[in-house]
Amino acid sequence: MTRRFRRKEFSDISSTEILAFLKTQEGQTATLTELAQGLNIPSDGRKELRQTLRSLAEERKLVKFDRRRYGLPPRGKVVEGRFQAHREGFGFLIPDDPGLPDIFLGKKDVRDLMHRDRLALHLGKKGRRGEAAERKVEVLERASRRLVGYFREGAKHDFVFPEDLRQFHDLRIPKKSAGGAKENQLVLAEITRYPTSTEAAEGRILKVLGDPDDPRLDAEIIIYKYDLPEAFPEKVLAEAAALPETISRETISRRRDLRNLNFFTVDGEKARDFDDAVALKRLKNGKYKLWVSIADVSHYVREGSALDAEAYRRGTSVYFPERALPMLPPQLSNEICSLNPKEDRLTMTAEMDFDEDGSLRKGDFFPSVIHGQARLTYTLVKRVLEEKSQPARVSPAIAKDLQAMADLCRLIRARRMAKGSIDFDLPEPEVILDVQGRIEEIVRADRHIGHQMIEEFMVAANEAVARFLAEREAPALNRVHEPPEAAKIEAFAEFLAHLGYSFPMKEKIRPGVFQRVLNGVRGKAEEKPVNYLLLRSMKQARYLEKALGHFALGKKHYLHFTSPIRRYPDLIVHRILKEVLESGSLNEKRKNRWISKLPSMAVQSSERERIAMEAEREIVDRKKVQFMRDKVGEEFNGYISAVVAFGVFVELEEFFIEGLVHLTRLPRDRYRFLETKHTLQGEHTRKTFRLGDRVRVRVDAASPERKRIDFSLVQ
């Protein structure tokens, strides 16, 4: 029976009485109105009641289960994480704790949720008779304030159907809030009311984007869809504008002057910000001295500044085929921090001495100033090292240094592979757009000794800094990559067995074991599917305050030091490194301060990285669907890149584009999905379709709205 309180002023009601009232509800939740009625609070006290409820929710003494209802936290375990929705109306809670498995949420659980909401899943205790534990979902933070979708006119209300099929709640739009949108236009809507179990989501049109088929809208759609920060706040721009464009003599006097060294940058043709520059001396005894100098962003972006807060919020730069969303304003990312040629620049340098076998003998780290001699591209480096030509933009001194760098690169790489490191050999597509934003061509991105050289030098610098900080017991924002799960390894081994390869399950799982497998399939028909399946078996790398090592690289200590212009974790590493260099070690106060801050920084940085990766991948996928629209009816060669219960995905050899061959477009039969064998097998014809099989397909449809390309099997 519900307990009734005598009528009194709200100021007389304590938090204890609110919680006591909720206890009388026997596990049921209550709205603010029901609480006010049960506690006999007059209407003029409801504002204060709402504020008190909000405070209790922040203290986790009660739970706000949806937009309206409050209740006591269920007794039992609480798992926090992100909600990952599925277009079919269910989803998964991806726990913040990577040691926990993803938790399935059925349609009943997700009625109030939207894709990427932050959740707390309260797991009650099991019943005495073994009944399943009661589960309650608490929304901690809504991920989406805005939504991109297709406008549809209705009789009483209009609607926005989300462009992202994982946002399975349509948005109801009052007629007065339609903003002049027309049928089937793409629009940007603001969510004014989130969905509940009894009410639909509601919103208003903020902006009409235009024709869904216009490829020039792709970047704008992705920016809104992922809520990516675009324009910088005025305060941030003002701080950037106030920074000095030249370096004072006093600043230079406090640094090691490396302007006499032959530094240069090596980047892609379209790069506009340059984080790293390299210089090398080949010593007479066969040893090498390598300098890796990184833009000293921490000199300009001070802790606690508006620039720092905005960089933390963004977490990383985001790169689209036709534009970039930088982490820092252009005054820094393209100018005073960027290591532009023929300009003095402030840097943090890792000076590394290598023996004649490529082993690192000594590392030294210090603030410095450099003067870059040239800006090289990978194409120019290839011409010097592989084509043995002498481009006009490459001086004889730089060409000589490049030859020495290539020799050192091969030594470091051979040593790294011998110690155990995984090197995936997967072709990367390069998308070439026309002025209208449409794909002109998709070609295989060139990867040669120039790329390997810079990659090896950056990995060496990252590891050297990580070891330096670890030896001094300094906290750090580590880049960790944990070993794959046992179940994933078993599935990979089983697939290899079907291909006729053995996998040493009894041997301790080290990265070198996987590399031996990759070496064994190199140049063979099964090379690509084995590489892809192994990559899917691996865990995703992330940032963490603990040094758990990097499995794929075979490194015990590893972090990101080399890209502070475009990655916030690198900026944090620079700050910690500077503190250690200034005093030799961190005092307890500073150490504890970093220890308290790094966990949240790691979560934020990892999350922003995942969002950026998803956004970058999706915009390319959108371009690919548009590219295939005028190729409906044409035939192409490809290979099966994935096998699922409802068909097979095929990647075209010519374009690096993937499409679905649905079961209904396979030869007529009843197919069994053999998951561990990555195979579909016909029960009557015994016809099999297996990961890696070569096939020829015809393009049946390319739907931007469904974001899917449909193939049918030719042979």
N, C-alpha and C positions, 0 to 999 in steps of 0.2 A: 504494500500500500504506500502511495506517495505521501511523504511527510510535508505538512504545510507550516510555513513560518508566519509569525504574526507580522502585520504590516508595520514597517519602520522606514526611516530615511536610509538611503543607500549608504551613507557614510557610516551607519551603524553595522553594515554587513561586512564581515571580514572574509578574507580569502579562505580561511578555515571553514566558514559556514557554507561557502559555495561548494567546496570540495565535499563537505559533509552531505549536502543536498544531493550531489551527483552519486555519492555512495548509496543513497536510498533508492536510486533508480535501477538497481540490480543489473548493472551492465549495459543498460540502455543509454543512448545519447539524448541530448536535449538542445533545442534551439535557444537563442538569446531570449525570445519571447517566453518560452516555457520556463526558463530559469527565472525570469523576472516575475512571472506569475507564481511559481512555486515558492519564491523567496519574498513575495509580497512587496516588490520594489515598484514604486510609482513610475510613470512614464518619464518624468523629468530626471530620473536616476539611471536611465538605460545607457546614456552615453558613458557614464563612469563605469557601469557594469561591463560594457564592451571593452573599455581600456583595461579593466582588471582581468578579464578573461584573456585578453591578448598577452598581458604580462605573465599570467599563469601558464599559457601555452609556450611562451618563450623559455620559461623555467622548466618546461616539460613536466609540470605537475598535473596538467590536463592536456588533452589532445583535441585539436580541431580537425575532425575527420573529413569534412568537405567545407563548402563555402559557409555553411550555416550551423552545423551541429558540433557540440562539444561533449566530451566524455572523459572518463578516467583512463589512463594508459592501461591496456591489458597486462596482466601479470605474465611475464615470460620474456623471451628474447626480442630485441628490437634490431632490425636490419635497415640501414639507410643506404640509399643509392639512387640511381637514375632509372626512370621508366623508359624502356625501349619498346615502342608499340609495333604491332604487326598489322598490316592492312586488313587482315581478316577479322580484326576486332578483339584480339587478345594481346598479350605482351609478356615482357620479362622485366623483373627488377634486377638491374646490374649493380651489385653491391659495391660500395666504396672500398670495402675490404677485399682485395684480390684473392685472398685465400678462400673466400666463400663462393659457392657455385651460383649461377644465375637462377632466379626463382621465378617459376611460371606463374602468371596472373591470368586467370580466366576472364571470360566476358563479364561475369558478375562483379569481379574485382575492379574492373577498369572503367566502369560506367562514368565515373567522375574525372577520369584522368585524360591528360593530353601527352603526346610524345615528348620525351625528355624532361618531364616534370621531376623534381626531386621529391623522393618519398621516404617515409619511415614505415616499414612493415612491422606491425606488432604481432608477434606470435605468442598466443596464449598457451597455457599448459594443456597437455592432453587430458582428456576425461579419465575418470577412474576405470572405466570399462574399455579404455583404449581408443575412444573417439578421437578423430582428428582435431588438432589444436585449432582454436578459433583464430582467425586472421582478420586484422583490421588495418586498413591502409590510411595513412595520414599524409596529406600533401604538405610538404615543408616549403616548397617554393615552386611557383609556376615558371616553366621555362619560356613560354611564349606569351608575349603581350600583343603581338600582331600576327597576322596570318595572311598568306598569299593564296588566292584561290580564284575559281571561275564564278562569275556572277550569274545567277539565275533568277528570273522574275517569277513571283508567285502571286496568288490572288490576294491574300491578306498580308503576307510578309514576303520579302525577297530573301534570297539565300546566297551564301558563299560556300561552294564546295571546295574543300582544301586541295591545293595543288599537290601537296605531299600526302600520298595515300595512307601514310601512317597516322596522320591526323584524322581519325575516323569520325570526329564530331563535326557535322555541318554547322555553319554559323547562321543563325536567324538574324535578318536585318530588317528593322522597322522601315516602312516606306519612306518616312521622313529622313532616314539616315543613309539612303542609297547613294548620295553624292553624285548623281547624274550618270551612274554606271549603266551600260547597255548589256543586253543578253550576251553571255559567253565571253565577255571581256575579262581579262586578268585584272584583279584589283588587289589592293592592300587594305586589309580591314583591321581595326582595333577590336580586341575582345573586351567587351564591357561587362559580360557575365559569363563565368566559367560553367561548364556543364555540371549538373548534379544528377542524382538518381531519378529526380522528378522533374527537372527543368532542363530545357535545351540551352546550349551556348548561344549567346547573343552578342552582337557587335554593331559597328558602324563603319562605313567606307571612309578611309583616310585619303586614298589616292587611286585613280584609275590608271593602271599601267599600260593597257592597250591590247593589241592583237596577240593572242597566244602563239601565233606562228612567226612572230617577228624575232629573229635571232639576236637582235640588238638589245632585247630585254633580258637576256639570260643572266648577265652579271647582276642587274638590278634585282631580279627575282631571287637569286641565290643570297644576295646581301640581306634582303628582307626576311627570307625564309629561315636563315640561320642566325638572324639578328646580329649580323656582323657590324662592328663599329666602322663607319666610313669617314665622315667629317670629324676633324679634331675640335674639341671645345676651345673657345676663345682664350681661356686662361692658359691652356697648354700651348697654343700657338704663340701667345705673348711671351711665355717663358722661352720658347725656342728662338723667337726673334731677338730676344735680349742677350743670347749667348754670343761671345766674341767669335768673329770669323777668323781671326789670326791668333797665333800662339805667342805669348809674351816670352821675353828672354828669361824672366824669373821662373816661369813654368818649365822651360827647357833645362834650366840649370839644376832642377831637382830630379832630372831623369837621365837615363843612359842615352847618349847621343849615338844613334846608329845611321845617321844620314849619309855616311860614307860607304855603306854597304849597298850592294846591287839588288835592292828589293823590287819585286814586281808582283802583280796580281794575275791570276788565271781564272776566268769565269766564262759563262756562256755569252753568246753574241748579244742577247737582249738584256743582260744584267745591268742594273743601274746603281745598286749599292754594293760596296766592296768591303767585306768584313776582314778579310785576311790577305796578307802579303807574305811572300817567302823569299829567303836569301840563303845561299849555300857557299861553303868553301870546302873544296876537296884538299885534304891535307896530304903532305908528302908521304906519310907512313901508311896510306891507304884508308885512313879514317876520314870522317866527315864531320863538319860542324854546320848544323841546320838552325836557322832562325825562322820561327813562325810568329809573326807579329799580328796581333788582333786589335781592331779598333777599340780604343779606350772609351767606350760609351759611358762607363761609370764616372768619368771625370766631368761629364756634362749633365748626365741624368742623375741628380742627387736624390738620395733616399728621402722620402717624405714630400717631394715636390709634386706638382701637378703632372709634370712629364712622367714621373715614376708611377703615379697612380694610374695614369692612362695606359702606360706600357704594361702594367700588371693586369689591367682589365682586358686588354687585347691578347696578351700572352704570346702572340706570334704574328708574323706577317702572313698574309694570305695571298696566294698567287693564282690568278686566272690567266687563260691564254692571251687575253688582250690587255690586262691591267693588273695592278697589285694594290692591296690594302695594307700599307706598311704599319709596323708596330710603333714606329716613331715618325714624327712629322718630317716632311721632305728636307727641311733645313738641316736636320741631323742625318737622316738615313741616306740622302743623296749628296750632302755637302760636307759639313764640318766633321762628321764621324767617318764618312766613307773614305776609303784609302785611295783617293783619286791620284792619278799619275802627276808627277812634277809639282806636288804640293807637300809641305811639311804636315805630318799628322801625328797625333798622340796615340800611342799603342801600349798594349801589354804584351810583352815578348816572352816566348818560351825558347830558350837557347839550349839546343840538345846536341850532345856529342855521341856519335855512333862509331862503333868499331867496324873493322873491315868486313865482318860477317852480318852487319845490319843490326846488331844488338845495341840498345841504348846504354851508354856507359855513365852519363851524367846529365842532369837537367838543371837549368838555372832559370829563374823567373824574375821579371823586373818591369817597372814602368819605363817607357822609352819614347823616343821620337824618331820617326823615319821620314825619308823622302823617296817615294816610289819613283822608279825610273821608267816604268812602262805598264800599260794595261794590255795584257795578252788575253786571247780567247783560246778555247780548246782547239779550234780549227787551226790557229797559227801554230800551236804547240805540236799538233799532229804533223803539220807540214815540215817542221824542223826535225822531229824525232823519227817519224816513219817514212816521210817522203824525201828526207835529206835535202830539203831546199832551204834557201836563205831569204825569207820575206823581208821586204824593205823596213817593216815596222819592228823587226827583231834585230837588235845590234849583235855583233859578233860575240861580245862579252856575255850577253843574255843567252845566246845560242849555246855557248860553251857551258854555262851554268845549267841549262836545261838538260844537256847530255849527262852531266854529273848527277843531277836530280833523278833522272830516269834510272841510272845505275843504282843509286841509293834506294829508290822506290822498289826495284826488283829484289834487293837484298832484304828490306824490311818486310815486303809482302811474302817472300819465300819463308822467312823466319816465322811470321805470323801464322801462315798456313801449316807449317810443320808443327807448331805448338798446339794447333787445333783451333780452327776458326771456320765458320761457314760462309761460303761465297756463292750466293745464288746467281745463276746465269740466266736471267730473265730479260727478254727484250723489252725496252721501254718505248712506247709510242710518242712521237712528237707531232703535235697538232698544228697545222699551218692554216691561218684564217685569212679571209679576204676583208676588204674594208667594210663590208656589211655584217661582219661577225660570223659568216658561214665558213665551214671547213672547205678549204681548197684541196687539201691533201693530208693524209696521215702516213707518216714514214717512220721507219725504225730509227730511233735515236742512236747516234754514233757513240760508242764507248770505247775508249782506247787508252794508251799509256798516259796521256795527259790527265784524264779523269782519275785514273788509278793513282797517279803521282800525288795529286792534291788530296785525294781521299786518305792515302796512307799517312801523309804528313799531318793532316788534321786529327786522325785517329791517334797518332803518336803523341801529339800535343795534348789532346784530351786525357789520355791515360797518364801522361807524365804529371799533369796538374793534379789529377785525382790521387795519385800515389803520394805526391808532395803533401797534400792536405791530410791524407790519411795518416802519414807518418807523424804529423804534428798533432794528431787527434783533434783536428778542426772539423766542425760540422760542415756538411756540404749538401748541395742539391744534386743527388746522383742520378745518372741515367742507368736504369736497371732493366735487364732482360732476363727473366727467370726461365729455368728449364721447362720444356713442354710436359704436360700431364702424361701420366703413365698410359691412360686410355688412348690418348692421341698417338703415342708411340706404338702401341699395340696395333691400332688401326692402320698406321703407316706401314708397319712391318708386314701385316697381312696382305696389304695391297702389293707390296714388293714381291711377296711370295707368289702371288698370282701372275706376276710378270717374269718369274723365274729367278729372282734375286733373293739372297738371304740377308737377314738383318740380325746382328748379334745381340739378342735381347738379354742374354746373361751378362754381357759386358757392361761395365759402368757407363752410363749415358753421358758422353762428352760430345762437344761440337765436332771434334775430329771424326767421330763415328759417322755422323751424317755427311760430312764432307767426302768421306770415302765412297759413300753411296752415290753422291752427285758426280764424283770423278768416274765412277763405273758406268754411268749412263750417258756421259758426255758424247755428243755426236751421234747418238742412237735415236730411234723413233720415239722412245719413251722418255727422252730427256726432259721435254717441256712439262708433261703431266707430273713427273716425279718432282721436279722443282716446285711446281705450283702446289702440289699436295703437301710437300714438306713445309712450304711457307705457311699454308693454312693450319698446319699442325702446331706451329709456334705460337707462343704467347706474344701479346703486343708489348713493345717496350714502353716504359713510362718513367716518370720522375718520382723520386722517393728520397726521404731524408736519411734512409739507411743504405749502406753500401752492400747490396746483394749480388753485385757482379753483373756482367753482361755475357749471357750464355753464347749468343751467336758469334760474338767477337772473341770469345774465350778469354775475357779480361776479368780479373778479380776486382779491380777498381776502375771505374769509368764515369765520366761526366761530360757535359757539354760546356766548352770554354770558347769555341772558335767562331760563334755567330751572334754576338750580343746586339747587333743592329736589328736582327729579325727574330731573336728568341729571348724571352725574359729569363729563363733559367741561366743562360750564359752570363747575363748581367749580374745576377746574384752571385755566381761563382767568382766573377771579377771582384766584386765587393769583398767577399770573404778572403780571397787570395791577397788583396791589398792589405787588409787588416793583419793577416798573418805575416806578410813581408815587412810591415812597419815595426812590429814588436817581436817577431820570432814565434809567437804563439798567441792564442786568444786567452784573455783572463776569464775567470769563471763567470763574471757578469755578462760579458759579451758572448761567451759560449752558450750560456743559458738563454740569452735573448734569441740567438739564432736557432737553438734547439726548439724553442717555443713557436717560432715563426715558420720554419721550414715545412712542417707537415701540411699546413693549409696552402702554402706556395706550391708544393708538389701536386696536390689535388687540382688546384686551379690551372697550373701549367699543363698537366696531362689532359685535362678536359678541354682547354682551348686548343691544344694540338689536335685532339680527335675531331673537334668541330671543324677546324681548318682543313683537315684531311678529307672529311666527308664533303665539305663544300667544294674543294678543288676537284674531287673525283666526280661529283654530280654535274658540275658545269661542263666537264669534258663529255660525260655520258649524254647530256642534253644535245651537245653539238653532234655527237655521233648519230643519234636518232634522226636529227634534222638532215644529216649528210646522206642517210640511207633512204629518205623518202622518195627521191627520184630514181631509186634503183630497184623499186618493186618489180618483180618479174625476172630480174637478172639472177644468174647462177654464179656461185663462188665455191672455191675449195676451202676447207677448214678442218678443224679437229675438235673433238669433244672435250670441252674445258671443265665441265661439271656434270654430274649425274644426280638427278633428284627423282622423287617418287612420281612426279607428273611430267617428266620428259628429260631432255638433255639440252644443255647449253653448248653452243658451238661458237668458237672464235674463228673469224675469217683470217686466213693467212695473209691476205693482201692488205687489210686495213686495221688489224688489231681491234676489231669490233665484234661484240658478243651478242648473240640472239638465242631465242628459245625455239627448240623443236618440240612442240607439245606431243603428248602421247597420241593424240588424235591425228597427228601428222606423220607418225611412224607407220611402217607396214602393219596392216590390221592383225591384231593379236591381243592376247591378254598378257600383260607384262608384269613380272615380279621385280621389285626393287631390291637388289642385293647390296645393302648399304656399305658393308665392309669391303666389298669387291668393287665398289663404284661402278656398278653394272646394272643395266636393265636387260632382262632375259625374257623372251617370248615363250609362253608355256607350250604353244602348239608348234611353232616354227623353229623353236630353240635359237632364233636369231638373237644375238647379243649386241648391246651398245655399251662400250666401256670407255672410261676416262682415257683420253689420248688417241682414240680411234680416228683415222682420217675419214672424212665424209665430204660429200658435195651437196650443197643446199641451195634452195631458191628463196629469195626474199619475198615474203607474202605481205608483210605490213610493217610500218614503222610509225608508231603512235607517240607523239610528244606528250599527250595527256596521260597515257599509261606508262610512259617512259620505258617502252619495250619495243624490241624488234622481234618479229616472228618469222621463223624460217620453216620451210618444209623440206623433207629429205628427198633428194634426187637419186643418190646412190650412196 
